[in-house]
Amino acid sequence: MGKWLARLIEPKNGIPKERQRFDNKGLMALAVPIILEQFLALLVGLIDTMMISYAGEAAVSGVSLVNQLNNVFIMVFTALAAGGAVVASQYVGRGDKEKGDLSAGQLVMLATVISLAMTSLVLVFGRPLLRLLFGKAEETVLEAGLIYLRISAYSFPFLAIYNGCSALFRSMGDTRTILRVSLVMNAINVVGNAIGVFWLHAGVAGVAYPTLLARAFAAVAMYLYSRREKNIICLRPRAIFAFRREMVGRIFRIAIPNSVENGLFQLSKLVLSAIVALFGTAQIAANGVAQSFWSMDAMFVIAMGPAFITVVGQYMGAGDVEGADYYMRKLLRLTYVGSAVWDFFFLLSTPLILSMYSMSEEIVRLVWQAVLVHNLFNALINPVAGAFGNGLRAAGDVNFTMFASIFATVVCRVSLAFLFCLGFHMGLMGITWAMVIDWAIKASLVIWRYRSGRWKQFKVI
């Protein structure tokens, strides 16, 4: 790490070197693969949207609406994986391999059971669910969305297992293995999309089936890697097929508030997409493309979240609260620096990326305006509202982060979106400004909680 960067991210009050589990080099070795993995995943999302744009606005709109619904289910898997990662990372910090192995097996068991239930739910109720949420959308949009929804539902168990195993590797500090698997997974996805859309002319199915295949590969690969005996935490079949109420309870104590928080967040986005659907196909398509750009814009902040969980979780598991506090501040500084640099370069590249889409000038204009606002406030506010809150979660302070998120997102963002969109007829820009205000409220609450010191008093294991 450059000396200037090291000085920039170093907090004023440090800890002795012998208690630093992650020196600057180790911190970058942990964070960089996570950032690259996140970049690849979001880049593929952009490419998906770009390719499907050549199948027409109805296809883009259908996929964008379904992605908002899919994200509700996916966030449940992500929250469950995060809960398992917090528990596992604290066992790593304590040096308890037996309990760490047990937590790994229970996490994979829970991920499999819950994802199978979600898949069944979508396959049975997919059509009425789309009609309930997006009944005002055009029929061609709904039919395209239904095809994409049903195919993507089959990938839920694979995605849940992949997320769970990846979370275990992050808790051990091994992020390179996840990156290697992610490279192959995303390559399968992109090549498959190109074949499906441009060669087979399969429309939305042409991007859905490659996603299913890529996630299946990733789940099998990460499962096999997790079985290696040399791992700090080893995934053992007997731990998967067992049921240990105490360990499940520990995972759920973190995962359930996190699931509620993330699930309500995605439901809120789903409601906002339903509002945008009232403004016509162009606004729906612009919202779908803007969501991909927003995710890519927030890439650095999103990627640093797991780093907070790994580092803070290990320190809290070892009982070193002062060390956890030190790395909370250090990681926040790193998040601000990295986010500012990334936001600047991504904003410069946005016009070029937009030129590769097959979209009308109206949609391009709407997306550019939304990205511009998002980019500015993502650099100023989102490092605290997003990544920093994961430090509180890693310490076990999940109920506060849940209620703060519910208040900021479900109450404030949704209410303001209704006001801006339906009252002032702002469309996509109304959604954008409501999101920015949500960040500001959440960041204020997180900073207040951190300064109170209450997060230091929680026990996870």
C-alpha positions as CSV (number, residue, x, y, z in Angstrom):
1,M,0.0,0.0,0.0
2,G,1.3,3.5,-0.9
3,K,2.7,5.5,2.0
4,W,0.3,8.4,1.2
5,L,-2.7,6.0,1.4
6,A,-1.5,4.4,4.6
7,R,-1.3,7.8,6.2
8,L,-4.7,8.8,4.9
9,I,-6.5,5.8,6.3
10,E,-4.7,5.4,9.6
11,P,-6.8,6.5,12.6
12,K,-5.2,8.9,15.2
13,N,-5.6,6.4,18.1
14,G,-4.1,3.1,17.0
15,I,-3.4,-0.2,18.7
16,P,0.0,-2.0,19.3
17,K,1.3,-3.9,16.3
18,E,1.2,-7.2,18.0
19,R,-2.6,-6.9,18.2
20,Q,-3.1,-6.0,14.6
21,R,-4.5,-9.1,13.0
22,F,-4.5,-7.3,9.6
23,D,-1.6,-5.0,8.7
24,N,-2.1,-2.7,5.7
25,K,-0.9,-5.4,3.3
26,G,-3.2,-8.0,4.9
27,L,-6.1,-5.6,4.8
28,M,-5.6,-5.0,1.1
29,A,-5.2,-8.8,0.5
30,L,-8.6,-9.2,2.2
31,A,-10.4,-6.3,0.5
32,V,-9.1,-6.3,-3.1
33,P,-10.5,-9.7,-4.1
34,I,-13.8,-8.8,-2.6
35,I,-13.8,-5.5,-4.6
36,L,-12.8,-7.4,-7.8
37,E,-15.5,-10.0,-7.2
38,Q,-18.1,-7.4,-6.6
39,F,-17.0,-5.5,-9.7
40,L,-17.3,-8.7,-11.8
41,A,-20.7,-9.5,-10.6
42,L,-22.0,-5.9,-11.2
43,L,-20.2,-5.7,-14.6
44,V,-22.1,-8.9,-15.7
45,G,-25.3,-7.2,-14.5
46,L,-24.6,-4.3,-16.7
47,I,-23.7,-6.6,-19.6
48,D,-26.9,-8.5,-19.1
49,T,-29.0,-5.3,-19.3
50,M,-27.0,-4.1,-22.3
51,M,-27.5,-7.4,-24.2
52,I,-31.2,-7.7,-23.4
53,S,-31.7,-4.1,-24.6
54,Y,-31.2,-5.5,-28.1
55,A,-34.3,-7.7,-27.6
56,G,-36.5,-4.5,-27.2
57,E,-37.8,-2.3,-24.4
58,A,-40.4,-4.8,-23.3
59,A,-37.7,-7.4,-22.6
60,V,-35.6,-4.8,-20.7
61,S,-38.6,-3.7,-18.7
62,G,-39.7,-7.3,-17.9
63,V,-36.2,-8.3,-16.7
64,S,-35.8,-5.1,-14.6
65,L,-39.1,-5.6,-12.9
66,V,-38.4,-9.3,-12.1
67,N,-34.9,-8.4,-10.9
68,Q,-36.5,-6.2,-8.2
69,L,-38.7,-9.2,-7.1
70,N,-35.8,-11.6,-7.3
71,N,-33.7,-9.3,-5.1
72,V,-36.2,-9.7,-2.3
73,F,-35.5,-13.5,-2.3
74,I,-31.8,-13.1,-2.9
75,M,-31.4,-10.7,0.0
76,V,-32.8,-13.4,2.3
77,F,-29.9,-15.7,1.2
78,T,-27.4,-12.8,1.5
79,A,-28.6,-12.0,5.0
80,L,-28.5,-15.6,6.1
81,A,-24.9,-15.8,4.7
82,A,-24.0,-12.6,6.6
83,G,-25.4,-14.1,9.8
84,G,-23.3,-17.2,9.3
85,A,-20.3,-15.2,8.5
86,V,-20.6,-13.1,11.7
87,V,-20.8,-16.3,13.8
88,A,-18.1,-18.1,11.9
89,S,-15.7,-15.1,12.0
90,Q,-16.1,-14.8,15.8
91,Y,-15.2,-18.5,16.2
92,V,-12.2,-17.9,14.0
93,G,-11.2,-15.0,16.3
94,R,-11.6,-17.2,19.3
95,G,-9.7,-20.1,17.7
96,D,-12.6,-22.6,18.2
97,K,-12.4,-24.8,15.1
98,E,-14.9,-27.4,16.2
99,K,-17.7,-24.8,16.7
100,G,-16.6,-23.1,13.5
101,D,-17.0,-26.3,11.5
102,L,-20.4,-26.8,13.0
103,S,-21.5,-23.3,12.2
104,A,-20.5,-23.8,8.6
105,G,-22.6,-27.0,8.2
106,Q,-25.6,-25.4,9.8
107,L,-25.4,-22.4,7.6
108,V,-25.3,-24.5,4.4
109,M,-28.2,-26.6,5.7
110,L,-30.4,-23.5,6.4
111,A,-29.5,-22.0,3.1
112,T,-30.5,-25.1,1.2
113,V,-33.8,-25.5,3.0
114,I,-34.9,-21.9,2.8
115,S,-33.9,-21.5,-0.9
116,L,-35.9,-24.6,-1.9
117,A,-38.9,-23.1,-0.2
118,M,-38.4,-19.8,-2.0
119,T,-38.1,-21.6,-5.4
120,S,-41.3,-23.5,-4.8
121,L,-43.1,-20.3,-3.8
122,V,-42.1,-18.5,-7.0
123,L,-42.9,-21.5,-9.3
124,V,-46.4,-21.8,-7.8
125,F,-47.3,-18.1,-7.4
126,G,-45.1,-16.4,-9.9
127,R,-47.8,-15.3,-12.3
128,P,-50.3,-13.9,-9.8
129,L,-47.5,-12.2,-7.9
130,L,-46.3,-10.3,-11.1
131,R,-49.9,-9.3,-11.8
132,L,-50.4,-8.1,-8.3
133,L,-47.2,-6.0,-8.3
134,F,-47.0,-4.8,-11.9
135,G,-50.6,-5.2,-13.2
136,K,-50.4,-1.8,-14.9
137,A,-47.4,-2.8,-17.0
138,E,-48.0,-3.9,-20.7
139,E,-48.8,-7.5,-21.4
140,T,-45.6,-8.1,-23.3
141,V,-43.6,-6.8,-20.4
142,L,-45.4,-9.1,-18.0
143,E,-44.9,-12.2,-20.2
144,A,-41.2,-11.5,-20.6
145,G,-40.9,-11.1,-16.9
146,L,-42.7,-14.3,-16.1
147,I,-40.3,-16.3,-18.3
148,Y,-37.3,-14.7,-16.6
149,L,-38.8,-15.2,-13.2
150,R,-39.5,-19.0,-13.6
151,I,-36.1,-19.8,-15.0
152,S,-34.2,-17.7,-12.4
153,A,-36.1,-19.4,-9.6
154,Y,-34.4,-22.7,-10.3
155,S,-31.1,-21.0,-9.5
156,F,-32.0,-20.0,-6.0
157,P,-30.7,-23.1,-4.2
158,F,-27.4,-22.8,-6.1
159,L,-27.1,-19.1,-5.3
160,A,-27.9,-19.7,-1.6
161,I,-25.2,-22.4,-1.3
162,Y,-22.7,-20.3,-3.2
163,N,-23.4,-17.3,-0.9
164,G,-23.2,-19.4,2.2
165,C,-19.8,-21.0,1.3
166,S,-18.4,-17.7,0.1
167,A,-19.4,-16.1,3.5
168,L,-17.4,-18.9,5.2
169,F,-14.3,-18.1,3.2
170,R,-14.6,-14.4,3.9
171,S,-14.9,-15.2,7.7
172,M,-11.6,-17.0,7.4
173,G,-10.0,-14.1,5.5
174,D,-9.6,-16.1,2.3
175,T,-11.2,-14.0,-0.4
176,R,-9.0,-15.1,-3.3
177,T,-10.7,-18.5,-3.6
178,I,-14.1,-16.7,-4.0
179,L,-12.6,-14.5,-6.7
180,R,-11.3,-17.4,-8.7
181,V,-14.7,-19.1,-8.7
182,S,-16.4,-15.8,-9.5
183,L,-14.2,-15.3,-12.5
184,V,-15.3,-18.6,-14.1
185,M,-18.9,-18.1,-13.0
186,N,-19.2,-14.7,-14.6
187,A,-17.4,-15.8,-17.8
188,I,-20.0,-18.6,-18.2
189,N,-22.7,-16.0,-17.7
190,V,-21.4,-13.5,-20.2
191,V,-20.6,-16.0,-22.9
192,G,-23.9,-17.7,-22.4
193,N,-25.7,-14.4,-22.6
194,A,-24.0,-13.6,-25.9
195,I,-25.0,-17.0,-27.4
196,G,-28.6,-16.8,-26.0
197,V,-29.3,-13.3,-27.2
198,F,-27.3,-12.8,-30.4
199,W,-27.0,-16.3,-31.8
200,L,-30.1,-18.2,-30.5
201,H,-32.3,-15.0,-30.4
202,A,-33.9,-16.4,-27.2
203,G,-34.8,-13.1,-25.7
204,V,-35.1,-13.1,-21.9
205,A,-34.6,-16.8,-21.8
206,G,-31.2,-16.2,-23.4
207,V,-29.9,-14.4,-20.3
208,A,-31.8,-16.5,-17.7
209,Y,-30.5,-19.9,-18.6
210,P,-26.8,-18.8,-18.6
211,T,-27.4,-17.4,-15.1
212,L,-28.8,-20.7,-13.9
213,L,-25.8,-22.6,-15.3
214,A,-23.2,-20.1,-13.9
215,R,-24.8,-20.3,-10.4
216,A,-24.9,-24.1,-10.5
217,F,-21.2,-24.2,-11.3
218,A,-20.3,-21.7,-8.6
219,A,-22.3,-23.6,-5.9
220,V,-20.6,-26.9,-6.7
221,A,-17.1,-25.3,-6.9
222,M,-17.5,-23.4,-3.6
223,Y,-18.9,-26.5,-1.8
224,L,-15.9,-28.6,-2.9
225,Y,-13.5,-25.9,-1.8
226,S,-15.2,-25.7,1.5
227,R,-14.6,-29.4,2.2
228,R,-10.8,-29.0,2.2
229,E,-9.3,-30.2,5.5
230,K,-6.7,-27.5,5.5
231,N,-9.3,-24.7,5.8
232,I,-9.5,-22.9,9.1
233,I,-13.2,-23.8,8.9
234,C,-14.1,-27.1,7.1
235,L,-17.6,-27.9,5.8
236,R,-18.4,-31.5,7.0
237,P,-21.4,-33.5,5.7
238,R,-22.3,-34.6,9.2
239,A,-22.7,-31.0,10.3
240,I,-24.9,-30.2,7.2
241,F,-27.4,-33.1,7.9
242,A,-27.5,-32.4,11.7
243,F,-29.7,-29.9,13.4
244,R,-28.1,-28.1,16.4
245,R,-30.7,-25.7,17.9
246,E,-28.2,-23.6,19.7
247,M,-26.0,-23.0,16.7
248,V,-29.1,-22.3,14.4
249,G,-30.2,-19.9,17.1
250,R,-26.9,-18.0,17.0
251,I,-27.0,-17.7,13.2
252,F,-30.7,-16.7,13.2
253,R,-30.1,-14.0,15.9
254,I,-27.9,-12.3,13.4
255,A,-29.6,-13.4,10.2
256,I,-33.3,-12.7,11.0
257,P,-32.9,-9.0,11.8
258,N,-30.6,-8.8,8.8
259,S,-33.1,-10.6,6.6
260,V,-35.9,-8.4,7.8
261,E,-33.8,-5.3,7.1
262,N,-32.7,-6.4,3.7
263,G,-36.0,-8.0,2.8
264,L,-37.9,-4.8,3.6
265,F,-35.3,-2.8,1.7
266,Q,-35.9,-4.9,-1.4
267,L,-39.7,-4.8,-0.9
268,S,-39.4,-1.0,-0.7
269,K,-37.5,-1.0,-4.0
270,L,-40.2,-3.3,-5.4
271,V,-42.9,-0.8,-4.4
272,L,-40.9,2.0,-5.9
273,S,-40.6,0.0,-9.2
274,A,-44.3,-0.5,-9.1
275,I,-44.7,3.3,-8.8
276,V,-42.3,3.9,-11.8
277,A,-44.4,1.3,-13.8
278,L,-47.2,3.8,-13.7
279,F,-45.2,6.2,-15.8
280,G,-44.9,3.9,-18.8
281,T,-42.4,1.5,-20.5
282,A,-39.7,4.2,-21.0
283,Q,-39.6,5.0,-17.3
284,I,-39.6,1.3,-16.4
285,A,-36.7,0.6,-18.8
286,A,-34.8,3.7,-17.5
287,N,-35.3,2.5,-13.9
288,G,-34.0,-1.0,-14.8
289,V,-30.8,0.4,-16.5
290,A,-30.3,3.0,-13.7
291,Q,-30.5,0.3,-11.0
292,S,-27.6,-1.5,-12.8
293,F,-25.6,1.7,-13.0
294,W,-26.3,2.6,-9.3
295,S,-25.1,-0.8,-8.2
296,M,-21.9,-0.4,-10.2
297,D,-21.5,3.1,-8.8
298,A,-21.9,1.9,-5.2
299,M,-19.6,-1.1,-5.9
300,F,-16.7,-0.1,-3.6
301,V,-19.1,0.6,-0.7
302,I,-20.9,-2.7,-1.2
303,A,-17.7,-4.6,-1.4
304,M,-16.3,-3.2,1.8
305,G,-19.3,-4.4,3.8
306,P,-18.0,-8.1,4.0
307,A,-14.5,-6.7,5.0
308,F,-16.1,-5.0,8.0
309,I,-17.8,-8.2,9.0
310,T,-14.6,-10.3,8.7
311,V,-12.3,-8.0,10.6
312,V,-14.6,-6.6,13.3
313,G,-16.1,-10.1,13.8
314,Q,-12.7,-11.7,14.4
315,Y,-11.8,-9.0,17.0
316,M,-15.1,-9.2,18.8
317,G,-14.8,-13.0,18.9
318,A,-11.3,-12.6,20.5
319,G,-12.7,-10.2,23.0
320,D,-10.6,-7.3,21.7
321,V,-13.2,-4.5,21.6
322,E,-10.5,-1.8,21.3
323,G,-9.1,-3.5,18.2
324,A,-12.6,-3.8,16.7
325,D,-13.1,0.0,17.2
326,Y,-9.7,0.8,15.6
327,Y,-10.5,-1.2,12.5
328,M,-14.0,0.2,12.3
329,R,-12.4,3.7,11.9
330,K,-9.7,2.5,9.6
331,L,-12.0,0.6,7.3
332,L,-14.3,3.6,7.1
333,R,-11.5,5.8,6.0
334,L,-10.5,3.3,3.4
335,T,-14.1,3.1,2.2
336,Y,-14.3,6.8,1.7
337,V,-11.0,7.1,-0.2
338,G,-11.8,4.1,-2.5
339,S,-15.4,5.2,-3.1
340,A,-14.4,8.7,-4.1
341,V,-11.8,7.5,-6.6
342,W,-14.1,4.9,-8.0
343,D,-17.1,7.2,-8.3
344,F,-15.0,9.8,-10.2
345,F,-13.8,7.3,-12.8
346,F,-17.1,5.6,-13.1
347,L,-18.9,8.9,-13.7
348,L,-16.4,9.7,-16.5
349,S,-17.1,6.4,-18.2
350,T,-20.9,6.5,-17.9
351,P,-21.5,8.3,-21.2
352,L,-19.4,5.8,-23.1
353,I,-21.2,2.9,-21.4
354,L,-24.6,4.4,-22.2
355,S,-23.6,4.7,-25.9
356,M,-23.4,0.9,-26.1
357,Y,-27.0,0.4,-25.2
358,S,-29.8,0.2,-27.8
359,M,-32.2,2.7,-26.2
360,S,-34.1,5.8,-27.0
361,E,-32.7,9.3,-26.3
362,E,-35.3,9.8,-23.6
363,I,-34.2,6.7,-21.6
364,V,-30.5,7.6,-22.0
365,R,-31.2,11.1,-20.6
366,L,-33.2,9.8,-17.6
367,V,-30.5,7.3,-16.8
368,W,-27.7,9.9,-17.0
369,Q,-29.5,12.3,-14.7
370,A,-30.2,9.6,-12.1
371,V,-26.6,8.4,-12.2
372,L,-25.2,11.9,-11.8
373,V,-27.2,12.5,-8.5
374,H,-26.5,9.0,-7.2
375,N,-22.7,9.3,-7.9
376,L,-22.3,12.5,-5.9
377,F,-24.1,11.4,-2.8
378,N,-22.8,7.9,-2.9
379,A,-19.3,9.3,-2.3
380,L,-20.5,11.7,0.4
381,I,-22.9,9.7,2.5
382,N,-23.1,6.0,1.5
383,P,-19.8,4.8,3.1
384,V,-21.4,5.5,6.5
385,A,-25.0,4.5,5.6
386,G,-23.8,1.3,3.8
387,A,-20.5,-0.3,4.7
388,F,-20.0,1.2,8.2
389,G,-23.2,-0.3,9.5
390,N,-21.8,-3.8,8.9
391,G,-19.3,-3.2,11.6
392,L,-22.1,-2.8,14.1
393,R,-23.7,-6.0,12.7
394,A,-20.4,-7.9,13.1
395,A,-20.4,-6.9,16.8
396,G,-23.9,-8.3,17.2
397,D,-25.8,-5.0,17.2
398,V,-28.2,-6.1,14.6
399,N,-31.5,-5.0,16.0
400,F,-30.5,-1.3,16.0
401,T,-29.3,-1.5,12.4
402,M,-32.5,-3.2,11.4
403,F,-34.7,-0.6,13.0
404,A,-32.6,2.2,11.6
405,S,-32.9,0.8,8.1
406,I,-36.6,0.2,8.4
407,F,-37.2,3.8,9.5
408,A,-34.9,5.3,6.9
409,T,-35.9,3.1,4.0
410,V,-39.4,1.7,4.5
411,V,-40.8,4.8,6.2
412,C,-38.9,7.8,4.8
413,R,-37.8,6.6,1.3
414,V,-41.1,5.1,0.4
415,S,-43.1,8.0,1.7
416,L,-40.9,10.5,-0.1
417,A,-41.0,8.5,-3.3
418,F,-44.8,8.6,-3.2
419,L,-44.7,12.3,-2.7
420,F,-42.1,13.1,-5.3
421,C,-43.5,10.7,-7.9
422,L,-47.2,10.9,-7.5
423,G,-47.4,14.4,-6.0
424,F,-44.8,16.2,-8.1
425,H,-44.7,13.7,-11.0
426,M,-40.9,13.4,-10.9
427,G,-40.8,9.8,-12.1
428,L,-37.3,8.2,-11.8
429,M,-35.8,11.3,-10.4
430,G,-38.3,11.2,-7.5
431,I,-37.0,7.7,-6.7
432,T,-33.5,9.0,-6.9
433,W,-33.9,11.9,-4.5
434,A,-35.9,9.8,-2.0
435,M,-32.9,7.3,-2.0
436,V,-30.4,10.1,-1.2
437,I,-32.5,11.3,1.7
438,D,-32.8,7.7,3.0
439,W,-28.9,7.5,3.0
440,A,-28.6,10.8,4.9
441,I,-31.0,9.6,7.7
442,K,-29.5,6.2,8.0
443,A,-25.9,7.6,8.1
444,S,-26.9,10.0,11.0
445,L,-28.4,7.1,13.0
446,V,-25.4,4.8,12.4
447,I,-22.9,7.5,13.5
448,W,-25.0,8.3,16.6
449,R,-25.0,4.6,17.6
450,Y,-21.3,4.1,17.0
451,R,-20.4,7.1,19.2
452,S,-22.7,5.9,21.9
453,G,-20.5,2.8,22.4
454,R,-23.5,0.5,22.9
455,W,-22.4,-1.8,20.1
456,K,-19.3,-2.8,22.2
457,Q,-21.5,-4.6,24.8
458,F,-23.0,-7.3,22.6
459,K,-22.1,-11.1,22.7
460,V,-22.7,-13.4,19.7
461,I,-20.9,-16.5,20.9
